[in-house]
Amino acid sequence: MTLRHLAIDIGASSGRAIVGELDETGRLRLTEVHRFENGLVRRGGHLCWDIDVLWESVLDGLAAAHERGLTPATVGVDTWGVDFVLLDGSDRRLGEAVGYRDARTQGVREELERTGVLPFSEHYARTGIQYQPFNTAYQLWALKREHPEQLAAARTFLMVPDYLNFLLCGEKANEYTNASTTALVGATSRDWDRELLGRLGLPTDIFLPVSMPGCALGHLRPEVVRRVGFDAEVVLPATHDTGSAFLAVPARDDRAAFLSSGTWSLLGTELAAPVTTPNSAAANFTNEGGYQARYRYLKNIMGLWMIQCVRRESARPDGSLPTWGELVSAASDAHERGFRSTVDAEDERFLSPDSMVAEVRAACAEAGQPVPGTTGEVACTVYDSLAADYARTVRQMQELTGTSFTSVNIVGGGSANAYLNQATANACGLPVYAGPTEGTALGNLIVQMIHAGELADLASARAAISRSFDIKEVLPHE
């Protein structure tokens, strides 16, 4: 009997429930059974995730799979990294799940440096995690200042996917790939850095032993079974979406650069050991945890968030938005007319501006470059800026790891963007292999399939991906 598995894959702007199975020829088949919106809401002066709505969407995804006759044997949840919830002694949530785009962490790194509590150079050497203003370590410091009573009452710390998996089965776990994004896990120990927690004045007993992807947590709670109509085993995937996406890269050799292209662009490679040198810290590369204790050596780049904002700001008089294809076509037309401008896609000014279009135009004007006027010119600027940043990152990564990369392998929704794929190949001077688009959900599913014994290991999983999906090759020109 064919086993089916369900990936609940939630990103910053949307989520999806995707059923995966291996057919009799060894090919992977994916069926999307549910899709839902996600986004930040303002509560108590902060930008927060509506966790209760997300939980209902998770349940709807399970129910949809069963209603479609695609009842899964296992299920796993992945989301973005960094963000968390705290539970009290009765497993009730304390406060809101504040999102990483919130401003509460502004100035935290500078405060820790100024007071000598935690210089970033030491922080990086211990954890290998890049500086981001929203690192979980900084979020917890900000929470301690604003709501010390929440930390005092806390008995459990769970990342967002940990919490959703807990709601499914009643078992708590801190999964490794997501825990590593907190900048509180030792780079080599792969466990919570207790000394670091103490330095930050955080209660050490709220952090659970770190669990690796592939662990089975347990079966669905009885009340969940009644709601969705079936029972299933909850298996920890790589719960950080980038950790799952990297698993889905059908790399042709061990010198492949990986790019998970979605709301964020995560560009890096797989390493057997972390790189925590001062040069790596200065370049702001991170060493996030990966499947089977690998390291995802990568850099966070602003990504398609920029173009998502541009699209929202480009509503027509009737309220409709341009399609993604229309934006790509408009960018291509602007490029063919000779429009050329770029911005620094890593600049924090693009993290959460009041208007992305206005911010891109202002950055171009400040740099003395042509200022984009039309939506196509703005889109062209964003795409070309991302490609330029990818090329710069690949060059830095080559210098820091001593690896000469042979290709850029793109998974996720951005892999379907023909203009950006070609711009990336041109800027990097390397062939681009684009696809599969559902990389994150696919990586989630193959961990479940390895757990079930249907796939022997990661190598056989990547071979199955190569057989199952159309991977487009894009060669550099110009």
C-alpha positions in Angstrom: 0.0 0.0 0.0 1.3 3.4 -0.9 2.1 5.6 2.1 1.2 9.2 2.0 2.8 12.0 4.0 1.7 15.6 4.7 3.9 18.7 4.8 2.4 21.8 6.5 4.8 24.4 5.1 4.2 27.9 6.4 6.0 31.0 5.2 5.8 34.6 6.2 3.1 35.4 3.6 1.3 32.1 3.0 1.1 28.5 4.0 0.2 25.3 2.2 -0.6 21.7 2.9 1.0 19.3 0.5 0.6 15.5 0.3 3.6 13.6 -1.0 4.0 10.0 -2.1 6.3 7.7 -4.0 4.7 6.0 -7.0 5.5 2.6 -8.2 8.3 3.9 -10.5 10.1 5.7 -7.6 8.9 9.1 -8.6 7.7 11.7 -6.1 4.2 13.0 -6.5 3.0 16.1 -4.8 -0.6 17.3 -4.4 -1.5 20.6 -2.8 -4.7 20.2 -0.8 -4.9 23.5 1.0 -3.5 27.0 0.8 -3.9 29.9 3.2 -2.8 33.4 3.8 -0.4 34.5 6.6 0.8 37.9 7.7 1.6 40.1 10.6 -1.1 41.9 12.7 -0.5 44.8 15.1 -1.3 43.9 18.7 -0.2 45.7 21.9 2.0 48.0 19.9 3.9 45.1 18.2 3.8 43.2 14.9 2.6 39.7 15.7 1.7 36.4 14.1 -1.9 35.3 14.6 -1.0 31.9 15.9 -4.6 30.9 16.6 -5.5 31.5 13.0 -2.4 29.6 11.8 -3.4 26.7 14.0 -6.9 26.6 12.5 -5.3 26.6 9.0 -3.1 23.7 10.0 -6.2 21.7 11.1 -7.9 22.7 7.8 -5.0 21.4 5.9 -5.1 18.0 7.6 -8.9 17.8 7.1 -8.5 18.7 3.4 -6.1 15.9 2.8 -8.5 13.4 4.4 -11.5 14.8 2.4 -9.5 14.4 -0.8 -8.9 10.7 -0.1 -5.2 11.4 0.5 -5.0 10.5 4.2 -1.4 10.7 5.4 0.4 8.3 7.6 2.7 11.0 8.9 2.7 14.8 9.1 5.3 17.5 9.9 5.2 21.3 10.2 7.9 23.7 9.0 7.9 27.5 9.2 10.3 30.4 9.2 12.9 30.7 11.9 13.7 33.0 14.8 10.2 33.6 16.2 8.9 31.8 19.3 6.2 31.4 22.0 6.5 30.9 25.7 4.3 28.6 27.7 3.4 28.7 31.4 3.2 25.7 33.7 -0.2 24.8 32.3 1.0 25.0 28.7 -0.9 28.3 28.2 0.7 30.8 25.8 2.2 33.8 27.5 1.8 37.0 25.5 1.8 37.3 21.7 4.0 35.6 19.1 5.9 38.8 18.1 7.2 38.7 14.5 10.7 39.3 13.4 9.8 42.5 11.5 8.8 44.2 14.7 10.9 47.1 15.9 11.4 46.0 19.5 15.0 44.8 18.9 16.3 48.1 17.5 19.5 49.0 19.3 19.8 45.7 21.3 23.1 44.6 19.7 24.5 48.1 20.4 23.3 47.9 24.0 24.9 44.5 24.5 28.1 45.7 23.0 28.2 49.0 25.0 27.5 47.3 28.4 29.9 44.4 27.7 27.2 41.8 28.2 27.8 40.2 24.8 30.2 41.6 22.1 29.0 40.4 18.7 32.5 39.0 17.9 32.2 36.6 20.8 28.6 35.9 20.1 29.4 34.8 16.5 32.4 32.8 17.6 30.2 30.8 20.0 27.2 30.3 17.8 28.2 31.0 14.2 25.0 32.8 13.6 25.0 36.0 11.6 23.8 39.4 12.9 20.2 40.1 12.1 18.4 42.8 14.2 15.7 40.3 14.9 17.9 37.3 16.2 16.0 35.4 18.8 18.6 36.3 21.4 17.9 39.9 20.8 14.1 39.3 20.9 14.4 37.6 24.3 16.5 40.5 25.6 13.9 43.0 24.4 11.1 40.8 26.0 13.0 40.7 29.3 13.0 44.5 29.3 9.4 45.0 28.4 7.7 42.0 30.0 9.9 40.4 32.6 6.8 38.8 34.1 6.4 36.6 31.0 9.9 35.2 31.3 9.4 34.7 35.0 6.2 32.7 34.4 7.6 30.8 31.5 8.2 27.0 31.8 8.7 26.2 28.1 10.3 27.9 25.1 9.1 26.7 21.7 9.8 28.0 18.2 6.7 28.6 16.1 6.8 25.2 14.3 7.7 23.4 17.6 4.5 25.0 19.1 2.3 23.9 16.1 3.7 20.3 16.3 3.0 20.4 20.1 -0.6 21.4 19.4 -0.9 18.4 17.0 0.4 15.7 19.3 1.0 17.1 22.8 4.7 16.5 22.8 7.2 19.3 23.1 10.5 19.5 21.3 13.1 22.1 20.3 14.1 20.9 16.8 17.7 21.5 15.8 17.5 23.4 12.5 15.1 26.0 13.9 16.8 26.2 17.3 20.1 27.0 15.6 18.5 30.2 14.2 18.1 31.6 17.8 21.8 32.4 18.1 21.7 30.6 21.4 22.9 27.2 20.3 26.6 26.3 20.2 28.0 26.0 16.7 29.9 22.8 17.5 28.0 21.5 20.4 24.7 21.7 18.6 23.1 22.3 22.0 21.9 25.3 24.0 24.9 27.4 25.1 24.1 27.5 28.9 26.8 30.1 29.6 25.4 32.3 26.9 21.9 32.0 28.3 23.2 33.0 31.7 25.0 36.0 30.3 21.8 37.2 28.8 19.9 36.6 32.0 17.6 34.0 30.5 16.0 31.1 32.5 17.9 28.0 31.3 15.3 25.5 32.3 12.7 26.6 29.7 14.9 25.3 26.8 14.3 21.6 26.0 16.9 19.1 24.8 17.6 19.7 21.1 16.0 17.1 18.8 17.2 16.2 15.4 15.0 16.1 12.2 13.5 12.6 11.6 12.4 12.1 15.2 8.9 10.9 15.8 7.0 12.9 18.4 3.8 10.9 18.7 0.3 10.6 17.3 -2.3 13.2 16.9 -4.2 14.3 20.0 -7.7 12.7 20.4 -9.4 16.1 19.9 -7.3 16.7 16.7 -8.3 13.2 15.4 -12.0 14.1 16.0 -11.6 17.3 14.1 -9.7 16.1 11.1 -11.1 12.5 10.8 -8.0 10.4 11.0 -4.9 9.7 13.1 -1.3 10.1 11.9 2.2 10.2 13.4 3.9 13.6 13.9 7.5 13.5 12.6 9.9 16.4 13.0 11.1 17.5 9.6 13.8 20.2 9.3 11.3 22.6 10.9 13.2 25.7 9.6 11.9 26.2 6.1 15.4 26.9 4.7 16.6 23.6 6.3 13.9 21.8 4.4 14.5 23.7 1.2 18.2 22.8 1.1 17.3 19.1 1.4 15.3 19.4 -1.9 18.2 20.7 -3.9 19.2 18.0 -6.5 22.8 19.1 -6.5 25.0 17.6 -9.2 28.2 17.7 -7.2 29.5 18.9 -3.8 30.5 22.3 -5.2 26.9 23.5 -5.7 25.7 26.8 -4.3 22.1 26.5 -3.0 19.5 29.3 -3.2 16.2 29.0 -1.4 14.2 31.8 -3.2 11.1 33.0 -1.4 10.1 35.9 0.8 13.8 35.7 1.9 16.7 34.6 -0.4 18.9 32.2 1.5 22.1 31.6 -0.5 24.7 29.2 0.7 26.1 25.7 0.6 26.3 22.6 2.8 29.4 22.1 5.0 30.5 19.4 7.4 31.9 21.9 9.9 31.0 25.5 10.8 33.1 28.5 9.7 33.2 30.9 12.6 36.3 33.0 11.7 36.4 36.8 12.1 36.3 37.1 8.3 33.1 35.1 8.1 31.6 37.2 10.9 32.5 40.4 9.0 30.9 39.1 5.8 27.8 38.2 8.0 27.5 34.5 6.9 25.6 32.2 9.2 26.1 28.6 10.2 22.6 27.3 10.6 21.8 23.7 11.6 21.0 21.3 8.8 19.7 17.7 8.4 22.0 15.0 9.9 24.1 17.6 11.7 25.2 19.3 8.5 25.7 23.1 8.5 23.9 25.4 6.2 26.5 28.0 5.5 24.6 30.9 4.0 23.6 34.5 3.9 20.1 36.0 4.4 19.3 38.4 1.5 16.1 40.4 1.5 14.6 38.3 -1.3 11.2 38.4 -2.9 9.8 40.3 0.0 10.8 43.4 -1.9 8.8 42.5 -5.0 5.9 41.3 -2.9 5.7 44.8 -1.5 6.0 46.4 -4.9 3.2 44.2 -6.2 0.9 45.3 -3.2 1.7 48.9 -3.9 0.9 48.5 -7.6 -2.8 48.0 -7.3 -4.9 49.1 -10.3 -7.9 51.5 -9.9 -10.2 48.5 -9.6 -8.1 47.1 -6.7 -6.7 44.2 -8.6 -3.0 43.5 -8.4 -0.6 42.7 -11.3 0.2 39.0 -11.7 3.7 37.7 -11.0 4.0 37.0 -14.7 3.0 40.6 -15.6 5.7 41.9 -13.2 8.3 39.7 -14.8 7.3 40.8 -18.2 7.3 44.5 -17.3 10.8 44.1 -15.7 12.0 42.3 -18.9 10.6 45.1 -21.1 12.4 47.8 -18.9 15.6 45.9 -19.2 15.3 45.6 -23.0 14.8 49.4 -23.1 18.1 49.8 -21.4 17.0 50.7 -17.9 19.8 49.9 -15.4 19.8 50.6 -11.6 20.6 48.6 -8.6 20.3 49.0 -4.8 21.8 47.1 -1.9 19.3 44.3 -1.2 20.8 43.7 2.2 20.2 47.2 3.5 18.0 47.3 6.5 16.0 50.1 5.0 14.2 47.5 2.9 13.2 45.3 5.9 9.9 47.0 6.7 9.6 50.4 4.9 6.3 52.4 4.7 6.6 52.1 0.9 9.0 49.8 -0.8 8.6 51.6 -4.1 9.5 54.9 -2.5 12.4 53.4 -0.7 13.9 51.8 -3.9 13.5 55.1 -5.7 15.1 57.0 -2.8 18.1 54.6 -2.7 18.6 55.0 -6.5 18.5 58.8 -6.2 20.9 58.9 -3.3 23.4 56.7 -5.3 23.1 59.0 -8.3 21.5 56.3 -10.5 18.5 56.5 -12.8 15.4 56.6 -10.6 12.8 54.0 -11.7 9.5 55.5 -12.7 7.2 52.7 -13.9 6.3 49.6 -12.1 8.4 47.6 -14.6 11.5 49.7 -13.9 11.0 49.3 -10.2 10.7 45.5 -10.7 13.7 45.5 -13.0 15.7 47.3 -10.3 14.7 44.8 -7.6 15.4 41.7 -9.7 18.8 43.1 -10.9 19.7 44.1 -7.3 19.0 40.6 -6.1 21.1 39.0 -8.9 24.0 41.4 -8.1 23.8 40.5 -4.4 23.7 36.8 -5.3 26.9 37.2 -7.3 28.6 39.1 -4.6 27.6 36.5 -2.0 28.9 33.6 -4.2 32.3 35.3 -4.5 32.5 35.9 -0.8 31.5 32.3 -0.1 34.2 31.0 -2.4 36.8 33.1 -0.6 35.6 32.0 2.9 35.3 28.3 2.2 38.0 27.8 -0.4 35.4 26.2 -2.7 35.1 27.0 -6.4 31.4 26.7 -7.1 30.2 25.0 -10.3 26.5 26.1 -10.3 23.7 27.9 -8.5 20.8 25.7 -7.7 17.5 27.5 -7.0 14.5 26.0 -5.3 11.3 27.6 -4.0 8.8 29.9 -5.6 11.5 32.2 -7.0 12.8 29.4 -9.2 9.9 29.9 -11.6 11.0 33.5 -12.3 12.7 33.3 -15.7 13.9 36.9 -15.6 15.6 36.6 -12.2 17.1 33.2 -13.1 18.7 34.6 -16.2 19.9 37.7 -14.3 21.4 35.4 -11.7 23.2 33.3 -14.2 24.6 36.4 -15.9 25.7 38.1 -12.7 27.3 34.9 -11.2 28.8 33.7 -14.5 27.6 30.2 -13.5 24.8 27.9 -14.9 21.6 28.1 -12.9 19.5 25.0 -12.2 16.0 26.1 -11.3 13.5 23.9 -9.5 11.6 22.4 -7.9 9.3 25.3 -6.9 7.9 23.5 -3.9 11.4 23.0 -2.4 10.5 23.6 1.2 7.5 21.2 1.3 9.5 18.6 -0.6 12.3 18.7 1.9 9.8 18.3 4.7 8.3 15.3 3.0 11.5 13.5 2.2 12.5 13.5 5.9 9.1 11.9 6.6 9.8 9.3 3.8 13.2 8.5 5.1 11.7 8.0 8.6 9.1 5.7 7.0 11.8 3.6 5.3 10.6 4.5 1.8 13.8 6.4 1.0 17.1 5.0 2.2 18.9 8.3 2.7 19.4 11.9 1.5 21.3 10.8 -1.6 18.5 8.5 -2.7 16.0 11.3 -2.0 17.8 13.8 -4.2 18.0 11.2 -6.9 14.3 10.8 -6.7 13.8 14.5 -7.0 16.0 14.6 -10.1 13.8 11.9 -11.7 10.5 13.5 -10.7 10.8 17.2 -11.5 11.7 19.3 -14.5 14.9 21.2 -13.5 15.5 24.0 -15.9 19.1 24.8 -16.9 19.8 28.5 -17.5 23.3 29.4 -18.9 24.9 32.8 -18.5 25.2 35.2 -21.4 26.1 38.8 -22.0 
